[in-house]
Amino acid sequence: MNYIIREIKKSELHLLDEFLYEAIFIPKGAESPNKSIINNPDLQVYVKNFGFENDDFGVVAEMENGKIIGAAWVRIMNDYGHIDDETPSLAISLYKEYRGRGAGTEMLLKLFSILKANAYKKTSLAVQKANYALKMYQRLGYEIIDENEQEYIMVKHL
């Protein structure tokens, strides 16, 4: 699979709505929610006016033919993974058919590099305990700092 990881362009910010939907973890056997779920205010914090705040950073995975297959982005927001007002929270997703091939890891590494270059010390996220991506987060250095019945709150020091 040939792809590149690069910063998201302003003209591509509308794609974050699609990748926000793709980021919703659907347990095995559960039915996918209607796409209108992304209009929920708890989810809109991830994408609303993205790219217009100083703490908004994002990358995409782009195939040779120009197709964007994934996105990873951070911003300081009051989301499920919020730990403080200095730590950007992460969102990441890939289209299902491209998962498990390394693009997610590479997007995160690029994003970590961007955050370090901008003097951020850490990033956080919330992940469902049953989510297959949990292992990737742990492999990349995220540590569990809190949990509830369904999810972990994790932090990666940069």
C-alpha positions as CSV (number, residue, x, y, z in Angstrom):
1,M,0.0,0.0,0.0
2,N,1.6,3.2,-1.1
3,Y,0.6,6.4,0.7
4,I,2.1,9.5,2.2
5,I,1.5,11.2,5.5
6,R,1.2,15.0,5.3
7,E,-0.4,17.9,7.0
8,I,-4.1,18.4,6.2
9,K,-4.8,21.3,3.8
10,K,-7.5,24.0,4.6
11,S,-9.3,22.8,1.5
12,E,-9.6,19.3,3.0
13,L,-11.0,20.3,6.5
14,H,-14.5,19.2,5.4
15,L,-13.2,15.6,5.3
16,L,-12.9,15.6,9.1
17,D,-16.7,15.2,9.3
18,E,-16.3,11.9,7.4
19,F,-13.4,10.7,9.5
20,L,-15.1,11.7,12.7
21,Y,-17.9,9.3,11.8
22,E,-15.3,6.6,10.9
23,A,-13.7,7.1,14.3
24,I,-16.8,6.0,16.1
25,F,-16.1,2.6,17.6
26,I,-18.8,0.0,16.7
27,P,-18.5,-3.1,18.8
28,K,-18.9,-6.5,17.0
29,G,-22.5,-7.3,16.4
30,A,-23.7,-3.7,17.0
31,E,-25.4,-1.7,14.3
32,S,-23.6,1.5,13.0
33,P,-25.3,4.7,14.0
34,N,-26.8,7.1,11.4
35,K,-24.3,9.5,10.1
36,S,-26.3,12.4,11.6
37,I,-24.8,11.3,15.0
38,I,-21.8,13.5,14.3
39,N,-24.0,16.6,14.7
40,N,-24.2,15.7,18.4
41,P,-22.6,18.6,20.3
42,D,-20.4,16.1,22.2
43,L,-18.9,15.0,18.8
44,Q,-18.9,18.4,17.1
45,V,-16.2,19.6,19.5
46,Y,-13.8,17.5,17.4
47,V,-14.5,19.2,14.1
48,K,-16.5,22.5,14.5
49,N,-14.4,25.4,13.1
50,F,-11.3,23.1,13.0
51,G,-8.3,24.8,11.6
52,F,-9.1,28.2,13.0
53,E,-7.7,27.8,16.5
54,N,-4.0,28.0,17.4
55,D,-4.1,24.5,18.9
56,D,-5.6,22.7,15.8
57,F,-3.2,20.4,14.0
58,G,-4.0,17.6,11.6
59,V,-2.5,15.1,9.2
60,V,-3.9,12.8,6.5
61,A,-2.8,9.6,4.8
62,E,-3.0,10.1,1.1
63,M,-2.8,7.3,-1.5
64,E,-0.8,7.7,-4.7
65,N,-4.0,8.4,-6.6
66,G,-4.8,11.3,-4.3
67,K,-7.5,9.6,-2.2
68,I,-7.4,10.5,1.4
69,I,-7.8,7.3,3.4
70,G,-7.3,8.5,7.0
71,A,-6.9,11.5,9.2
72,A,-5.5,12.2,12.7
73,W,-6.0,15.5,14.4
74,V,-5.7,17.3,17.7
75,R,-7.1,20.3,19.4
76,I,-7.6,21.6,22.9
77,M,-11.2,20.8,23.6
78,N,-13.5,19.7,26.3
79,D,-14.0,16.2,24.9
80,Y,-14.0,12.7,26.5
81,G,-10.2,12.7,26.7
82,H,-9.8,16.2,28.0
83,I,-7.3,16.3,30.9
84,D,-6.3,20.1,31.0
85,D,-6.3,23.2,29.0
86,E,-2.7,22.8,27.7
87,T,-3.0,19.2,26.4
88,P,-4.5,18.6,22.9
89,S,-6.9,15.7,22.6
90,L,-6.5,13.3,19.7
91,A,-8.9,12.0,17.1
92,I,-7.9,9.5,14.5
93,S,-9.5,7.2,11.9
94,L,-9.0,5.3,8.7
95,Y,-11.5,3.9,6.3
96,K,-12.0,0.3,7.4
97,E,-10.4,-1.3,4.4
98,Y,-7.1,0.5,5.2
99,R,-6.8,-0.3,8.9
100,G,-4.1,-2.5,10.3
101,R,-1.5,-1.6,7.6
102,G,0.6,1.0,9.5
103,A,-1.0,4.2,8.2
104,G,-2.5,5.0,11.6
105,T,0.8,4.6,13.4
106,E,2.6,6.8,10.8
107,M,-0.1,9.5,11.1
108,L,0.4,9.5,14.9
109,L,4.2,9.7,14.6
110,K,3.9,12.7,12.2
111,L,1.4,14.4,14.5
112,F,3.7,13.8,17.5
113,S,6.5,15.5,15.6
114,I,4.3,18.5,14.8
115,L,3.2,18.8,18.4
116,K,6.8,18.6,19.7
117,A,7.9,21.3,17.2
118,N,5.1,23.5,18.6
119,A,6.3,22.9,22.2
120,Y,3.4,20.7,23.4
121,K,4.4,18.3,26.2
122,K,1.7,15.7,25.9
123,T,-1.5,14.6,24.1
124,S,-4.5,12.8,25.5
125,L,-7.3,10.6,24.2
126,A,-10.3,8.5,25.3
127,V,-10.7,5.0,23.9
128,Q,-13.3,2.4,24.4
129,K,-11.8,-0.6,26.3
130,A,-12.8,-3.0,23.5
131,N,-11.4,-0.9,20.7
132,Y,-8.7,-2.7,18.6
133,A,-6.7,0.6,18.5
134,L,-5.9,0.4,22.2
135,K,-2.9,-1.8,21.5
136,M,-1.6,0.7,18.9
137,Y,-1.9,3.6,21.4
138,Q,-0.1,1.6,24.1
139,R,2.7,0.6,21.6
140,L,3.2,4.3,20.8
141,G,3.6,5.2,24.5
142,Y,0.1,6.2,25.6
143,E,-0.5,5.4,29.3
144,I,-3.8,4.9,31.0
145,I,-4.3,7.6,33.6
146,D,-8.0,7.1,34.3
147,E,-11.0,4.9,33.3
148,N,-14.7,4.5,33.6
149,E,-16.8,1.4,32.9
150,Q,-16.4,1.7,29.1
151,E,-13.3,3.6,28.3
152,Y,-9.7,4.6,29.2
153,I,-8.3,8.1,29.4
154,M,-4.8,7.9,28.1
155,V,-1.8,10.3,27.9
156,K,1.3,10.3,25.8
157,H,4.3,12.4,26.9
158,L,6.0,13.9,23.9
